[in-house]
Amino acid sequence: MTKKGILTVALKIGFATQKGGPGKSTDARGTAVGFAQNGWAVKIADFDLNQSTSTRWLQRRLTRGHKPEVSVEQFGSMAHALARADDYDVIIFDGAPRASKDTAAMAEACDLLVIPTGLSVDDLDPAVELADALHFKHGIPIERIAFALNHVGDSMAELEEAQEYLSQKPYHVLAGYLPQKVSYSRAMDIGLSVIEVSHKGLRAQAEQLISSIIKRATALQSK
């Protein structure tokens, strides 16, 4: 991966959803830790001013002394977050719980905008609607929008149906997915990310998705 020592502009990755609950902050934290494990200086810009989920997660991480270090800071506007961006190798925007007018500004600033979604139609339809609004209304290039599949249950048929549904859309679908597992939520309860769980198989499962996000973002920035 290219480091900031060569590249003077921070890599920017955003996570946004049309509705709450599909694992936006989960993916953002995993991506931040993935970069930090490779020596990148990372900041998560937490735009959830009411619940401050990523900020609270960092407090738990610091209390327990987990490494590598990841910085989290709350921001009320994209302008303020972007003003701090180039102090880091990577800045990850953990968007507000639901899409707003600021989501388009975030997408415009990012090398990659990730839209996490569950597998149900109730999750998929709003996710696609957000992608369509960003592309057709706000002009975000198709290649900079990607879907991440989260909260995947035991039904492979449901997973395949969701993948087939998204394959009919013009946007990128990230490799891998996050299963619905208690181990992930318990890890975040103690300040870890999904790629730091003790269960080897679940860690590898999460690493596949997070690696896909990292590879997609760095490839887009290098263009």
Secondary structure, DSSP 8 states (H G I E B T S, - for coil): ---TTT--S-EEEEE--SSS-SSHHHHHHHHHHHHHHTT--EEEEE--TTT-HHHHHHHHHHHHT-SS--EEEE-S-HHHHHHHHTTSSEEEEE--SS--HHHHHHHHH-SEEEEEE-SSHHHHHHHHHHHHIIIIIT---GGGEEEEE-SB-S-HHHHHHHHHHHHTSSSEE-S---B--HHHHHHHHTT--GGG-S-HHHHHHHHHHHHHHHHHHHHHHT-
